[in-house]
């Protein structure tokens, strides 16, 4: 499909370029369907975690209240929520046909997401050093599957947005590329929403 190009000064640039074509509309609807399936996946993982979070081999084994650092989890949350905001700015600049600022905000989103991922890896290393591993208890297995699945989604999102930045650098902005940027932003928002539930259910309730 040939890309439809619009210059910055072109008054014909659509208000919502991400759905200006039939392909863009199909991507939008199809991706929401995909996110519905992802919601079911994480719902099952949350249910499993809630069922197993108190399942440890002995009374002296570490529980959530003994492990979790709410301050670190809060900083991680701020990293991810801020990255969601910067992705909103990227979509806003895309809708205003400002290619350079769109690329800038996408880059900042990647940096914030990478910062979140680095803190999560640091957290995992600390937990493992304390004996909280995937095989230490049912609680450990449920915790690492839930948080690890989310972390894997973060990695996919970072790779996706990074590749978009690189590819966009060579082809600019069009209604074709706009649909791809919008889809990536939707995915990133979904990751952030899931983390809000993780912070609340796993970390916040875990230390209370």
ZAMARGU-4260 file (C-alpha; in steps of 0.2 Angstrom, whole numbers, plus 5000, padded with zeros to 4 digits):
<rodrens>
0) 5000/5000/5000 | 5007/5017/4995 | 5009/5029/5009 | 5000/5045/5009 | 5011/5059/5013
5) 5006/5076/5021 | 5017/5091/5024 | 5017/5100/5040 | 5009/5115/5032 | 4996/5104/5023
10) 4979/5108/5029 | 4972/5091/5024 | 4981/5082/5038 | 4967/5073/5046 | 4962/5076/5064
15) 4964/5058/5068 | 4977/5052/5056 | 4979/5035/5064 | 4961/5030/5058 | 4961/5040/5042
20) 4962/5024/5032 | 4953/5008/5032 | 4969/4999/5037 | 4971/5011/5051 | 4953/5008/5057
25) 4955/4989/5056 | 4971/4990/5066 | 4963/5000/5079 | 4948/4988/5081 | 4959/4972/5080
30) 4971/4979/5093 | 4957/4982/5105 | 4952/4964/5102 | 4970/4958/5106 | 4970/4968/5122
35) 4954/4960/5128 | 4963/4943/5127 | 4978/4950/5136 | 4966/4956/5150 | 4960/4939/5152
40) 4978/4932/5153 | 4982/4945/5167 | 4966/4942/5176 | 4970/4923/5177 | 4988/4928/5184
45) 4981/4939/5197 | 4968/4926/5202 | 4982/4914/5204 | 4993/4926/5214 | 4979/4930/5226
50) 4976/4911/5229 | 4994/4907/5232 | 5002/4923/5240 | 5001/4915/5257 | 5007/4898/5252
55) 5025/4896/5259 | 5033/4880/5266 | 5035/4886/5284 | 5031/4900/5296 | 5049/4906/5295
60) 5049/4908/5276 | 5049/4926/5269 | 5031/4933/5265 | 5027/4948/5255 | 5028/4960/5270
65) 5045/4954/5273 | 5051/4956/5256 | 5043/4971/5247 | 5050/4989/5247 | 5036/5000/5244
70) 5047/5015/5241 | 5056/5006/5226 | 5039/5000/5220 | 5032/5018/5220 | 5047/5024/5211
75) 5045/5011/5198 | 5027/5016/5196 | 5031/5034/5194 | 5043/5029/5180 | 5030/5019/5171
80) 5016/5031/5173 | 5027/5046/5167 | 5031/5035/5152 | 5013/5033/5149 | 5011/5052/5149
85) 5025/5055/5137 | 5017/5042/5125 | 5002/5053/5126 | 5012/5068/5121 | 5020/5058/5106
90) 5002/5054/5100 | 4997/5072/5102 | 5012/5078/5092 | 5008/5065/5079 | 4990/5071/5077
95) 4997/5088/5075 | 5009/5082/5061 | 5025/5087/5071 | 5037/5073/5067 | 5052/5078/5077
100) 5043/5081/5093 | 5034/5065/5091 | 5050/5056/5089 | 5057/5065/5104 | 5043/5060/5116
105) 5044/5042/5109 | 5062/5042/5114 | 5059/5049/5131 | 5045/5035/5133 | 5058/5022/5129
110) 5071/5029/5142 | 5058/5029/5156 | 5052/5012/5152 | 5071/5006/5152 | 5073/5014/5169
115) 5058/5005/5176 | 5065/4988/5169 | 5082/4991/5177 | 5074/4994/5194 | 5063/4978/5192
120) 5079/4968/5188 | 5087/4975/5203 | 5072/4970/5213 | 5073/4953/5207 | 5091/4951/5211
125) 5088/4957/5229 | 5074/4945/5231 | 5084/4930/5225 | 5098/4934/5236 | 5086/4933/5251
130) 5080/4916/5245 | 5064/4921/5237 | 5065/4912/5220 | 5053/4904/5208 | 5055/4887/5216
135) 5056/4893/5234 | 5037/4892/5237 | 5020/4893/5228 | 5020/4912/5233 | 5037/4914/5224
140) 5031/4905/5208 | 5015/4915/5207 | 5024/4931/5210 | 5038/4929/5197 | 5025/4923/5184
145) 5014/4938/5186 | 5028/4951/5187 | 5039/4942/5175 | 5025/4941/5162 | 5022/4960/5164
150) 5041/4963/5163 | 5041/4953/5146 | 5027/4964/5140 | 5037/4979/5144 | 5052/4972/5135
155) 5041/4969/5119 | 5035/4987/5121 | 5052/4994/5122 | 5058/4985/5107 | 5042/4989/5097
160) 5043/5008/5101 | 5062/5008/5098 | 5060/5000/5081 | 5046/5013/5076 | 5058/5027/5080
165) 5072/5020/5069 | 5060/5016/5055 | 5051/5033/5056 | 5068/5042/5055 | 5069/5035/5037
170) 5051/5037/5031 | 5044/5052/5041 | 5026/5053/5046 | 5011/5048/5036 | 4993/5041/5039
175) 5002/5024/5037 | 5015/5027/5051 | 5003/5036/5062 | 4992/5020/5064 | 5008/5011/5070
180) 5012/5024/5082 | 4995/5025/5089 | 4994/5006/5091 | 5011/5005/5100 | 5004/5019/5112
185) 4989/5009/5116 | 4999/4994/5120 | 5010/5004/5131 | 4995/5012/5140 | 4989/4994/5143
190) 5005/4989/5151 | 5004/5004/5163 | 4986/5000/5168 | 4992/4982/5172 | 5006/4989/5183
195) 4994/5000/5193 | 4984/4984/5197 | 5001/4975/5202 | 5007/4989/5213 | 4990/4990/5222
200) 4987/4971/5223 | 5004/4964/5225 | 5014/4978/5233 | 5003/4989/5242 | 4991/4976/5249
205) 5006/4964/5252 | 5014/4976/5265 | 4998/4980/5274
</rodrens>
